[in-house]
């Protein structure tokens, strides 16, 4: 099934959902996720991040997002920023 949103709209919606998931989990959970030791329990089970990387790849392959960086690098950047916002919210 092809994605119908433009990349910017989809990224906005994706991270809105990310924020809602963290908000619903509560501030204590969010605070625990700001620690590297506590994030280790996720291991390779980072489906939300992996799915986002696939979305970026999808749009890069259709030339809707430039390939100046890899999909993984772009994904890592967005989640770094999102975790920074989460950290700021939780302190």
Buried (B, 14 or more C-beta within 10 A) or exposed (E): EEEEEEBEEBBEEBBEEBBEEBEEEEEEBBBBBBEEEEEEEEEEEBEEBEEBBEBBBBBBEEEBBEEEBEBEEBBBEBBEEBBEEBBEBBE
